[in-house]
Amino acid sequence: MTVKLLDFYADWCGPCKTQDPILDDLQEDWGDVEFEKVDVDEHQDVANEYQVRSIPTIVIEDDEGVVERFVGVTQRDDLERVLEEAGA
């Protein structure tokens, strides 16, 4: 099973800059998870597909679809809990 974490952000977004080190740290320890950064300014079509209305938004999905969605700066513990539940 594939687990993917999509990070919807923009370069001008202050809270997104706060989220970045949390995700960078998480990515080092969760090598089996696919991490994908999606710049909402450059990829508005993808942001619309995932119904992203504010940033940062993190979407965790598996082969069956979206498992969880977080809006705003999200702490590592919350992300790890969902990754574990998703079978990562």
Buried (B, 14 or more C-beta within 10 A) or exposed (E): EEBBBBBBBBEEBEEBEEBBEBBEEBBEEBEEBBBEEBBBEEBEEBBEEBEBEEBBBBBBBBEEEEBBBBBEBBEEEEBBEBBEEBEB
